[in-house]
């Protein structure tokens, strides 16, 4: 049996995408967490960009960059999550390529230093949400991006939709409610067990703690864990 080791920071969304794919394919893997501020030499030796994720296969070869890792996993482990139709597959890849822009637009407010910067970041969300709303309308009835079948696109967006929900609970943004298809898609993804590397409440608390440590404008609204849970 092939041995996989996925290296991660605990709350890294890009690693989460690859972990989701491995779970969707019911594939055992070692999930090894390292600290962003203390990247060990063995990791630096296998990661050309010095970033997570990396996926080591049978202790012999290491892949890097989440898109490349996910494409490899989909080509080598059943069931196939990419559409069989080459046009639909190309459309899916194009929407996966949009993820970095989407992520920056939808979760960038977490890094805003001032209220003015926060408002500028929030103003970018409707365009990103509208693009996905229109794409979902074209793709079919749902609940997933391609309709009934889960795909690499669902896995690619899941971590960032999850973080939008976290930020919305820290300080109300109130945008996703305006996009019914996107909201339904988000709910379907959040209900998918593969989305979650940790218990949902535990992971949200880790994310909130990270926001607090950034000392960005929105961090002032992060409540203590006990108060947030009540």
C-alpha positions as CSV (number, residue, x, y, z in Angstrom):
1,X,0.0,0.0,0.0
2,X,1.3,3.4,-0.9
3,X,2.5,5.5,2.0
4,X,1.6,9.3,2.1
5,X,2.8,12.0,4.4
6,X,1.1,15.4,4.1
7,X,3.0,18.2,5.9
8,X,0.9,21.1,7.2
9,X,0.5,24.1,9.5
10,X,-2.5,23.3,11.6
11,X,-4.8,26.0,10.1
12,X,-3.4,26.3,6.6
13,X,-6.2,26.3,4.1
14,X,-4.0,25.2,1.2
15,X,-3.1,22.0,3.0
16,X,-6.7,21.5,4.0
17,X,-7.5,21.2,0.2
18,X,-5.2,18.2,-0.2
19,X,-6.3,16.6,3.1
20,X,-9.9,16.8,1.8
21,X,-9.0,15.0,-1.3
22,X,-7.3,12.2,0.6
23,X,-10.3,11.8,2.9
24,X,-12.7,11.8,-0.1
25,X,-10.7,8.9,-1.5
26,X,-10.7,7.1,1.8
27,X,-6.9,7.0,1.7
28,X,-4.8,6.7,4.8
29,X,-2.1,9.3,5.3
30,X,0.1,10.7,7.9
31,X,-0.8,14.3,8.8
32,X,2.4,15.9,10.1
33,X,2.0,19.4,11.5
34,X,4.9,21.9,11.8
35,X,5.1,25.4,13.1
36,X,5.2,28.3,10.6
37,X,7.9,30.1,12.6
38,X,10.0,27.0,13.1
39,X,10.2,25.1,9.9
40,X,12.5,22.1,10.4
41,X,15.5,21.4,8.2
42,X,14.0,18.2,6.9
43,X,11.0,20.1,5.7
44,X,13.1,22.9,4.1
45,X,15.0,20.1,2.2
46,X,11.8,18.7,0.6
47,X,9.9,21.9,-0.1
48,X,11.4,24.0,-3.0
49,X,9.2,27.0,-2.1
50,X,9.6,26.5,1.6
51,X,5.8,26.3,1.9
52,X,3.2,23.8,2.9
53,X,1.7,21.6,1.7
54,X,4.1,18.9,0.7
55,X,3.1,15.3,0.0
56,X,5.8,12.7,0.4
57,X,5.1,9.4,-1.4
58,X,6.6,6.1,-0.1
59,X,9.4,8.2,1.6
60,X,10.9,8.6,-1.9
61,X,9.4,11.5,-3.8
62,X,7.8,14.8,-2.6
63,X,5.3,16.9,-4.4
64,X,4.5,20.5,-3.6
65,X,1.7,23.1,-4.3
66,X,-1.8,22.0,-3.5
67,X,-3.2,22.1,-7.1
68,X,-0.4,19.8,-8.3
69,X,-0.8,17.5,-5.4
70,X,-4.6,17.3,-5.9
71,X,-4.3,16.6,-9.6
72,X,-1.8,13.8,-8.9
73,X,-4.1,12.3,-6.2
74,X,-7.0,12.4,-8.6
75,X,-5.1,10.7,-11.4
76,X,-3.7,7.9,-9.2
77,X,-6.5,7.1,-6.6
78,X,-10.1,6.2,-7.3
79,X,-12.7,7.5,-7.4
80,X,-12.0,10.2,-10.0
81,X,-13.3,13.6,-8.8
82,X,-12.6,15.5,-12.0
83,X,-15.3,15.3,-14.7
84,X,-14.8,12.8,-17.5
85,X,-15.8,15.3,-20.1
86,X,-12.7,17.3,-21.2
87,X,-14.6,20.5,-21.6
88,X,-16.2,20.2,-18.1
89,X,-12.7,19.2,-16.8
90,X,-11.2,22.4,-18.3
91,X,-14.0,24.5,-16.8
92,X,-13.3,23.0,-13.4
93,X,-9.6,23.6,-13.7
94,X,-10.3,27.3,-14.6
95,X,-12.5,27.7,-11.5
96,X,-9.8,26.1,-9.4
97,X,-7.3,28.6,-10.8
98,X,-9.6,31.4,-9.5
99,X,-9.2,30.2,-5.9
100,X,-6.3,32.5,-4.9
101,X,-8.1,35.6,-6.1
102,X,-11.3,34.4,-4.4
103,X,-9.5,33.6,-1.2
104,X,-7.8,37.1,-1.1
105,X,-11.1,38.8,-1.7
106,X,-13.2,36.8,0.7
107,X,-10.8,36.4,3.7
108,X,-8.5,39.4,3.2
109,X,-10.4,41.4,5.8
110,X,-8.7,39.2,8.5
111,X,-5.4,41.0,7.8
112,X,-6.7,44.6,7.6
113,X,-4.8,46.9,10.0
114,X,-7.4,49.6,10.3
115,X,-11.2,49.9,10.0
116,X,-10.8,51.8,6.7
117,X,-8.7,48.9,5.3
118,X,-11.2,46.4,6.7
119,X,-14.0,48.2,4.8
120,X,-12.0,48.2,1.6
121,X,-11.4,44.5,2.0
122,X,-15.1,43.8,2.7
123,X,-16.0,45.7,-0.5
124,X,-14.2,43.1,-2.6
125,X,-16.4,40.2,-1.4
126,X,-19.5,40.9,-3.5
127,X,-17.7,40.6,-6.8
128,X,-16.1,37.3,-5.8
129,X,-19.4,35.9,-4.5
130,X,-21.3,37.1,-7.6
131,X,-18.8,35.3,-9.9
132,X,-19.3,32.0,-8.0
133,X,-23.1,32.5,-7.8
134,X,-23.3,32.8,-11.6
135,X,-20.9,29.8,-12.1
136,X,-23.1,27.7,-9.8
137,X,-26.2,28.7,-11.7
138,X,-24.6,27.5,-15.0
139,X,-23.3,24.2,-13.5
140,X,-26.6,22.7,-12.5
141,X,-28.9,22.0,-9.6
142,X,-26.2,21.3,-6.9
143,X,-25.6,20.6,-4.1
144,X,-22.0,20.6,-5.4
145,X,-20.2,22.6,-8.1
146,X,-20.9,20.0,-10.8
147,X,-24.3,19.0,-9.4
148,X,-24.7,15.8,-7.5
149,X,-21.0,14.7,-7.8
150,X,-18.3,16.1,-5.5
151,X,-15.3,17.4,-7.3
152,X,-11.8,19.0,-6.9
153,X,-13.5,22.4,-7.2
154,X,-15.6,21.8,-4.1
155,X,-12.4,20.8,-2.2
156,X,-10.5,23.8,-3.5
157,X,-13.1,26.4,-2.2
158,X,-14.1,24.6,1.0
159,X,-11.4,26.0,3.3
160,X,-12.0,29.6,2.2
161,X,-15.8,29.4,2.4
162,X,-15.2,28.0,5.9
163,X,-13.0,30.9,6.9
164,X,-15.5,33.4,5.6
165,X,-18.1,31.8,8.0
166,X,-15.6,32.1,10.8
167,X,-14.9,35.8,10.1
168,X,-18.6,36.4,9.7
169,X,-19.1,35.1,13.3
170,X,-16.3,37.2,14.6
171,X,-17.7,40.4,13.2
172,X,-20.8,40.2,11.1
173,X,-20.1,40.7,7.3
174,X,-23.6,39.7,6.1
175,X,-22.8,39.0,2.4
176,X,-23.3,35.3,1.8
177,X,-27.0,35.5,2.5
178,X,-27.4,37.6,-0.7
179,X,-26.3,34.7,-2.8
180,X,-28.6,31.7,-2.4
181,X,-26.7,29.2,-4.6
182,X,-23.4,30.1,-3.0
183,X,-25.0,29.8,0.5
184,X,-26.5,26.4,-0.3
185,X,-23.2,25.2,-1.8
186,X,-21.3,26.4,1.3
187,X,-23.7,24.6,3.6
188,X,-23.3,21.4,1.6
189,X,-19.6,21.6,1.8
190,X,-19.5,22.4,5.5
191,X,-21.8,19.3,6.1
192,X,-19.3,17.1,4.3
193,X,-17.2,15.2,6.8
194,X,-14.1,15.4,4.5
195,X,-14.0,19.2,5.0
196,X,-12.9,18.9,8.6
197,X,-9.3,18.1,9.7
198,X,-10.3,18.7,13.3
199,X,-13.6,18.8,15.2
200,X,-15.5,21.9,13.9
201,X,-15.6,23.9,17.1
202,X,-12.0,23.1,18.0
203,X,-10.8,24.2,14.5
204,X,-12.9,27.4,14.6
205,X,-11.3,28.3,18.0
206,X,-7.8,27.7,16.5
207,X,-8.7,30.0,13.7
208,X,-10.0,32.7,16.0
209,X,-6.8,32.5,18.1
210,X,-4.8,33.0,14.9
211,X,-6.8,36.1,14.1
212,X,-6.3,37.4,17.6
213,X,-2.6,36.9,17.3
214,X,-2.4,38.9,14.1
215,X,-3.6,42.0,16.0
216,X,-5.5,43.2,12.9
217,X,-8.5,45.5,13.2
218,X,-11.0,42.7,13.4
219,X,-9.0,40.9,16.1
220,X,-10.6,43.2,18.7
221,X,-13.9,41.4,18.2
222,X,-12.5,37.9,18.9
223,X,-14.1,36.9,22.2
224,X,-12.6,34.6,24.7
225,X,-13.3,30.9,23.9
226,X,-15.8,30.4,26.8
227,X,-17.8,33.5,25.8
228,X,-17.8,32.7,22.1
229,X,-19.2,29.2,22.8
230,X,-22.2,30.4,24.9
